[in-house]
Amino acid sequence: MRFPTLMLGLVVGAWSAPLAAQLELLGGVRLAVGGSNLFNTYPDQQVKPANVSFGRFIYSRSVTQFGMNGGFYYARLALSL
């Protein structure tokens, strides 16, 4: 299938790495830490100025494998009564 070059830019291979770990601290208290897109990878930026539309679409709307907000990290503390 051939795509119009006006709509698509160059897409370079990249990957996203999720990771999570959980540890039981005391009876019923658990700590979890993790993240999604650990290496803070972003999609390729638009190469054609006509596709950016006044700065609203920096990244291609056709290619959003790992989102456009970079990495997401968290810590969670759970208590079981």
The first five atom37 places (N, CA, C, CB, O) and aatype in JSON, in Angstrom:
{
  "aatype": [12, 1, 13, 14, 16, 10, 12, 10, 7, 10, 19, 19, 7, 0, 17, 15, 0, 14, 10, 0, 0, 5, 10, 6, 10, 10, 7, 7, 19, 1, 10, 0, 19, 7, 7, 15, 2, 10, 13, 2, 16, 18, 14, 3, 5, 5, 19, 11, 14, 0, 2, 19, 15, 13, 7, 1, 13, 9, 18, 15, 1, 15, 19, 16, 5, 13, 7, 12, 2, 7, 7, 13, 18, 18, 0, 1, 10, 0, 10, 15, 10],
  "atom_mask": [
    [1, 1, 1, 1, 1],
    [1, 1, 1, 1, 1],
    [1, 1, 1, 1, 1],
    [1, 1, 1, 1, 1],
    [1, 1, 1, 1, 1],
    [1, 1, 1, 1, 1],
    [1, 1, 1, 1, 1],
    [1, 1, 1, 1, 1],
    [1, 1, 1, 0, 1],
    [1, 1, 1, 1, 1],
    [1, 1, 1, 1, 1],
    [1, 1, 1, 1, 1],
    [1, 1, 1, 0, 1],
    [1, 1, 1, 1, 1],
    [1, 1, 1, 1, 1],
    [1, 1, 1, 1, 1],
    [1, 1, 1, 1, 1],
    [1, 1, 1, 1, 1],
    [1, 1, 1, 1, 1],
    [1, 1, 1, 1, 1],
    [1, 1, 1, 1, 1],
    [1, 1, 1, 1, 1],
    [1, 1, 1, 1, 1],
    [1, 1, 1, 1, 1],
    [1, 1, 1, 1, 1],
    [1, 1, 1, 1, 1],
    [1, 1, 1, 0, 1],
    [1, 1, 1, 0, 1],
    [1, 1, 1, 1, 1],
    [1, 1, 1, 1, 1],
    [1, 1, 1, 1, 1],
    [1, 1, 1, 1, 1],
    [1, 1, 1, 1, 1],
    [1, 1, 1, 0, 1],
    [1, 1, 1, 0, 1],
    [1, 1, 1, 1, 1],
    [1, 1, 1, 1, 1],
    [1, 1, 1, 1, 1],
    [1, 1, 1, 1, 1],
    [1, 1, 1, 1, 1],
    [1, 1, 1, 1, 1],
    [1, 1, 1, 1, 1],
    [1, 1, 1, 1, 1],
    [1, 1, 1, 1, 1],
    [1, 1, 1, 1, 1],
    [1, 1, 1, 1, 1],
    [1, 1, 1, 1, 1],
    [1, 1, 1, 1, 1],
    [1, 1, 1, 1, 1],
    [1, 1, 1, 1, 1],
    [1, 1, 1, 1, 1],
    [1, 1, 1, 1, 1],
    [1, 1, 1, 1, 1],
    [1, 1, 1, 1, 1],
    [1, 1, 1, 0, 1],
    [1, 1, 1, 1, 1],
    [1, 1, 1, 1, 1],
    [1, 1, 1, 1, 1],
    [1, 1, 1, 1, 1],
    [1, 1, 1, 1, 1],
    [1, 1, 1, 1, 1],
    [1, 1, 1, 1, 1],
    [1, 1, 1, 1, 1],
    [1, 1, 1, 1, 1],
    [1, 1, 1, 1, 1],
    [1, 1, 1, 1, 1],
    [1, 1, 1, 0, 1],
    [1, 1, 1, 1, 1],
    [1, 1, 1, 1, 1],
    [1, 1, 1, 0, 1],
    [1, 1, 1, 0, 1],
    [1, 1, 1, 1, 1],
    [1, 1, 1, 1, 1],
    [1, 1, 1, 1, 1],
    [1, 1, 1, 1, 1],
    [1, 1, 1, 1, 1],
    [1, 1, 1, 1, 1],
    [1, 1, 1, 1, 1],
    [1, 1, 1, 1, 1],
    [1, 1, 1, 1, 1],
    [1, 1, 1, 1, 1]
  ],
  "atom_positions": [
    [[0.85, -1.18, 0.0], [0.0, 0.0, 0.0], [0.89, 1.24, 0.0], [-0.96, 0.0, 1.22], [1.86, 1.31, 0.76]],
    [[0.58, 2.19, -0.82], [1.37, 3.41, -0.92], [0.61, 4.54, -0.25], [1.7, 3.76, -2.4], [-0.57, 4.76, -0.54]],
    [[1.3, 5.27, 0.65], [0.68, 6.4, 1.35], [1.11, 7.71, 0.7], [1.07, 6.39, 2.84], [2.23, 7.82, 0.21]],
    [[0.23, 8.69, 0.7], [0.61, 9.99, 0.13], [1.73, 10.61, 0.96], [-0.6, 10.94, 0.07], [1.65, 10.62, 2.19]],
    [[2.78, 11.12, 0.31], [3.9, 11.69, 1.04], [3.53, 13.0, 1.72], [5.07, 11.92, 0.11], [4.24, 13.44, 2.63]],
    [[2.45, 13.63, 1.32], [2.01, 14.87, 1.96], [1.54, 14.61, 3.39], [0.89, 15.52, 1.15], [1.71, 15.47, 4.25]],
    [[0.96, 13.44, 3.65], [0.4, 13.16, 4.97], [1.4, 12.54, 5.94], [-0.78, 12.25, 4.82], [1.33, 12.8, 7.14]],
    [[2.32, 11.73, 5.46], [3.2, 10.98, 6.35], [4.63, 11.48, 6.27], [3.15, 9.51, 6.03], [5.13, 11.8, 5.19]],
    [[5.3, 11.53, 7.42], [6.71, 11.85, 7.47], [7.52, 10.58, 7.64], [0.0, 0.0, 0.0], [6.98, 9.48, 7.56]],
    [[8.8, 10.73, 7.88], [9.69, 9.6, 8.1], [9.48, 9.06, 9.5], [11.15, 10.01, 7.89], [9.43, 9.82, 10.47]],
    [[9.35, 7.75, 9.62], [9.17, 7.11, 10.93], [10.39, 6.23, 11.19], [7.85, 6.26, 10.98], [10.66, 5.29, 10.45]],
    [[11.12, 6.55, 12.24], [12.31, 5.79, 12.61], [11.91, 4.81, 13.71], [13.47, 6.74, 13.1], [11.13, 5.16, 14.59]],
    [[12.42, 3.59, 13.66], [12.07, 2.58, 14.64], [12.4, 3.0, 16.07], [0.0, 0.0, 0.0], [13.49, 3.53, 16.32]],
    [[11.5, 2.77, 16.98], [11.69, 3.08, 18.39], [10.86, 2.11, 19.2], [11.31, 4.57, 18.72], [9.97, 1.45, 18.65]],
    [[11.13, 2.02, 20.48], [10.35, 1.12, 21.31], [10.11, 1.75, 22.66], [11.04, -0.23, 21.47], [10.82, 2.65, 23.09]],
    [[9.08, 1.25, 23.32], [8.68, 1.74, 24.63], [8.84, 0.6, 25.63], [7.21, 2.28, 24.61], [8.49, -0.54, 25.34]],
    [[9.36, 0.92, 26.81], [9.62, -0.12, 27.81], [8.83, 0.14, 29.09], [11.12, -0.2, 28.13], [9.11, 1.11, 29.8]],
    [[7.84, -0.72, 29.39], [7.16, -0.61, 30.68], [7.85, -1.49, 31.71], [5.67, -1.0, 30.54], [8.46, -2.5, 31.37]],
    [[7.74, -1.11, 32.98], [8.33, -1.91, 34.06], [7.59, -1.59, 35.35], [9.86, -1.63, 34.2], [7.23, -0.44, 35.6]],
    [[7.35, -2.62, 36.17], [6.71, -2.43, 37.47], [7.29, -3.44, 38.45], [5.15, -2.59, 37.38], [7.64, -4.55, 38.07]],
    [[7.39, -3.02, 39.71], [7.87, -3.91, 40.76], [7.07, -3.65, 42.02], [9.4, -3.71, 41.02], [6.69, -2.51, 42.3]],
    [[6.8, -4.69, 42.78], [6.01, -4.57, 44.0], [6.74, -5.29, 45.13], [4.58, -5.15, 43.81], [7.33, -6.35, 44.92]],
    [[6.69, -4.7, 46.32], [7.38, -5.25, 47.47], [6.45, -5.18, 48.68], [8.69, -4.49, 47.74], [5.84, -4.15, 48.95]],
    [[6.36, -6.28, 49.4], [5.56, -6.29, 50.64], [6.47, -5.83, 51.77], [4.97, -7.73, 50.93], [7.45, -6.5, 52.1]],
    [[6.15, -4.68, 52.37], [6.99, -4.1, 53.42], [6.71, -4.73, 54.77], [6.79, -2.61, 53.49], [7.61, -5.28, 55.4]],
    [[5.48, -4.64, 55.22], [5.03, -5.21, 56.48], [3.74, -5.98, 56.2], [4.81, -4.11, 57.58], [3.26, -5.97, 55.07]],
    [[3.19, -6.62, 57.21], [1.94, -7.33, 57.0], [0.84, -6.41, 56.48], [0.0, 0.0, 0.0], [0.36, -5.53, 57.2]],
    [[0.45, -6.6, 55.24], [-0.64, -5.83, 54.65], [-0.22, -4.51, 54.02], [0.0, 0.0, 0.0], [-1.08, -3.8, 53.49]],
    [[1.05, -4.15, 54.05], [1.52, -2.9, 53.43], [2.41, -3.25, 52.24], [2.31, -2.0, 54.47], [3.42, -3.95, 52.38]],
    [[2.02, -2.77, 51.06], [2.77, -3.04, 49.84], [3.17, -1.74, 49.17], [1.96, -3.91, 48.87], [2.4, -0.78, 49.15]],
    [[4.37, -1.71, 48.62], [4.87, -0.57, 47.86], [5.12, -1.04, 46.43], [6.18, 0.03, 48.51], [5.77, -2.05, 46.2]],
    [[4.59, -0.29, 45.49], [4.8, -0.6, 44.08], [5.36, 0.63, 43.39], [3.47, -1.07, 43.39], [4.91, 1.75, 43.65]],
    [[6.33, 0.44, 42.53], [6.87, 1.52, 41.7], [6.93, 1.01, 40.27], [8.29, 1.99, 42.2], [7.08, -0.19, 40.04]],
    [[6.82, 1.91, 39.33], [6.87, 1.49, 37.95], [6.77, 2.65, 37.0], [0.0, 0.0, 0.0], [6.78, 3.82, 37.4]],
    [[6.67, 2.32, 35.75], [6.56, 3.34, 34.73], [6.24, 2.74, 33.38], [0.0, 0.0, 0.0], [6.39, 1.54, 33.14]],
    [[5.82, 3.61, 32.52], [5.54, 3.26, 31.14], [6.36, 4.2, 30.28], [4.0, 3.36, 30.81], [6.45, 5.39, 30.58]],
    [[6.95, 3.7, 29.22], [7.84, 4.49, 28.37], [9.01, 5.0, 29.21], [7.07, 5.68, 27.72], [9.27, 6.2, 29.27]],
    [[9.72, 4.07, 29.84], [10.79, 4.41, 30.79], [11.88, 5.3, 30.21], [11.42, 3.15, 31.3], [12.46, 6.11, 30.93]],
    [[12.17, 5.16, 28.95], [13.26, 5.93, 28.34], [12.78, 7.25, 27.74], [13.94, 5.09, 27.28], [13.51, 7.9, 27.0]],
    [[11.53, 7.63, 28.05], [10.98, 8.93, 27.65], [11.07, 9.14, 26.14], [11.7, 10.06, 28.38], [11.53, 10.19, 25.68]],
    [[10.64, 8.15, 25.37], [10.71, 8.2, 23.92], [9.5, 8.93, 23.35], [10.79, 6.78, 23.34], [8.37, 8.74, 23.81]],
    [[9.73, 9.75, 22.36], [8.67, 10.49, 21.69], [8.58, 10.05, 20.24], [8.9, 12.01, 21.79], [9.57, 9.56, 19.69]],
    [[7.42, 10.22, 19.61], [7.33, 9.92, 18.17], [8.18, 10.92, 17.38], [5.84, 9.97, 17.7], [8.58, 11.96, 17.89]],
    [[8.44, 10.58, 16.13], [9.16, 11.51, 15.25], [8.3, 12.75, 15.01], [9.53, 10.84, 13.91], [7.08, 12.65, 14.89]],
    [[8.95, 13.9, 14.94], [8.21, 15.13, 14.67], [7.86, 15.23, 13.19], [9.03, 16.35, 15.11], [8.5, 14.61, 12.34]],
    [[6.84, 16.01, 12.91], [6.43, 16.23, 11.52], [7.6, 16.82, 10.74], [5.2, 17.18, 11.45], [8.36, 17.64, 11.26]],
    [[7.74, 16.41, 9.49], [8.81, 16.95, 8.65], [8.28, 17.98, 7.66], [9.5, 15.82, 7.91], [9.06, 18.76, 7.11]],
    [[7.0, 17.99, 7.44], [6.41, 18.94, 6.5], [5.66, 20.03, 7.27], [5.45, 18.22, 5.5], [4.73, 19.72, 8.01]],
    [[6.05, 21.29, 7.12], [5.42, 22.38, 7.87], [3.9, 22.45, 7.67], [6.03, 23.7, 7.46], [3.18, 22.91, 8.57]],
    [[3.4, 22.01, 6.53], [1.95, 22.07, 6.28], [1.18, 21.15, 7.21], [1.66, 21.7, 4.83], [-0.01, 21.38, 7.45]],
    [[1.82, 20.11, 7.75], [1.14, 19.16, 8.62], [1.12, 19.58, 10.08], [1.78, 17.82, 8.51], [0.4, 18.98, 10.88]],
    [[1.89, 20.61, 10.45], [1.98, 21.03, 11.85], [0.75, 21.84, 12.27], [3.25, 21.85, 12.07], [0.36, 21.79, 13.44]],
    [[0.16, 22.57, 11.36], [-1.07, 23.33, 11.62], [-0.93, 24.27, 12.81], [-2.22, 22.37, 11.85], [-1.56, 24.07, 13.85]],
    [[-0.11, 25.3, 12.66], [0.1, 26.34, 13.67], [0.6, 25.78, 15.0], [-1.19, 27.11, 13.89], [0.22, 26.29, 16.05]],
    [[1.43, 24.75, 14.97], [2.01, 24.19, 16.18], [1.14, 23.21, 16.94], [0.0, 0.0, 0.0], [1.54, 22.74, 18.01]],
    [[-0.03, 22.88, 16.43], [-0.94, 21.98, 17.15], [-0.58, 20.52, 16.99], [-2.35, 22.19, 16.67], [-0.85, 19.72, 17.89]],
    [[0.02, 20.15, 15.88], [0.32, 18.74, 15.6], [1.83, 18.58, 15.38], [-0.47, 18.24, 14.36], [2.27, 18.38, 14.25]],
    [[2.6, 18.65, 16.44], [4.05, 18.52, 16.34], [4.41, 17.12, 15.88], [4.72, 18.84, 17.7], [5.34, 16.94, 15.08]],
    [[3.67, 16.11, 16.39], [3.92, 14.72, 16.02], [2.82, 14.25, 15.08], [3.99, 13.82, 17.29], [1.71, 14.77, 15.1]],
    [[3.15, 13.28, 14.26], [2.19, 12.75, 13.3], [0.97, 12.16, 14.02], [2.85, 11.7, 12.41], [1.11, 11.42, 14.99]],
    [[-0.2, 12.47, 13.52], [-1.43, 11.88, 14.07], [-1.62, 10.45, 13.6], [-2.66, 12.72, 13.68], [-2.45, 9.72, 14.14]],
    [[-0.86, 10.03, 12.59], [-0.97, 8.68, 12.05], [-0.13, 7.68, 12.82], [-0.57, 8.67, 10.6], [-0.36, 6.47, 12.72]],
    [[0.85, 8.15, 13.58], [1.8, 7.25, 14.23], [1.87, 7.59, 15.72], [3.21, 7.36, 13.58], [2.63, 8.47, 16.13]],
    [[1.09, 6.9, 16.53], [1.1, 7.15, 17.97], [1.24, 5.83, 18.73], [-0.19, 7.89, 18.41], [0.36, 5.47, 19.51]],
    [[2.34, 5.12, 18.5], [2.54, 3.82, 19.14], [2.69, 3.96, 20.64], [3.76, 3.13, 18.56], [2.19, 3.11, 21.38]],
    [[3.36, 4.99, 21.12], [3.63, 5.11, 22.54], [3.21, 6.46, 23.09], [5.09, 4.88, 22.8], [3.77, 6.91, 24.09]],
    [[2.27, 7.1, 22.49], [1.76, 8.37, 23.01], [2.68, 9.54, 22.71], [0.0, 0.0, 0.0], [3.76, 9.37, 22.16]],
    [[2.23, 10.73, 23.08], [2.98, 11.94, 22.79], [3.36, 12.7, 24.04], [2.17, 12.82, 21.88], [3.77, 13.86, 23.95]],
    [[3.24, 12.07, 25.21], [3.52, 12.77, 26.47], [4.78, 12.28, 27.15], [2.36, 12.62, 27.4], [5.03, 12.66, 28.3]],
    [[5.58, 11.46, 26.51], [6.81, 10.98, 27.12], [6.56, 9.92, 28.17], [0.0, 0.0, 0.0], [5.56, 9.22, 28.13]],
    [[7.5, 9.82, 29.12], [7.42, 8.78, 30.14], [6.38, 9.07, 31.21], [0.0, 0.0, 0.0], [6.03, 10.22, 31.46]],
    [[5.9, 8.01, 31.83], [4.96, 8.1, 32.95], [5.5, 7.21, 34.05], [3.5, 7.68, 32.53], [5.75, 6.02, 33.84]],
    [[5.7, 7.78, 35.24], [6.27, 7.06, 36.37], [5.34, 7.17, 37.57], [7.68, 7.6, 36.72], [4.63, 8.17, 37.72]],
    [[5.34, 6.14, 38.42], [4.43, 6.18, 39.55], [5.0, 5.4, 40.73], [3.06, 5.61, 39.15], [5.89, 4.56, 40.59]],
    [[4.46, 5.71, 41.91], [4.69, 4.93, 43.12], [3.32, 4.75, 43.78], [5.73, 5.65, 44.11], [2.51, 5.68, 43.81]],
    [[3.08, 3.55, 44.3], [1.78, 3.25, 44.9], [2.01, 2.56, 46.23], [0.9, 2.36, 43.95], [2.8, 1.62, 46.33]],
    [[1.32, 3.02, 47.24], [1.36, 2.4, 48.56], [-0.01, 1.83, 48.84], [1.79, 3.42, 49.67], [-1.0, 2.55, 48.8]],
    [[-0.09, 0.52, 49.12], [-1.37, -0.14, 49.36], [-1.38, -0.7, 50.77], [-1.62, -1.26, 48.32], [-0.39, -1.27, 51.24]],
    [[-2.51, -0.52, 51.43], [-2.69, -1.01, 52.79], [-3.88, -1.93, 52.81], [-2.86, 0.15, 53.8], [-4.98, -1.52, 52.44]],
    [[-3.7, -3.18, 53.25], [-4.8, -4.13, 53.38], [-5.13, -4.27, 54.85], [-4.43, -5.52, 52.75], [-4.27, -4.59, 55.67]],
    [[-6.38, -4.04, 55.18], [-6.84, -4.15, 56.57], [-7.39, -5.52, 56.89], [-7.89, -3.11, 56.87], [-7.81, -5.77, 58.01]]
  ]
}
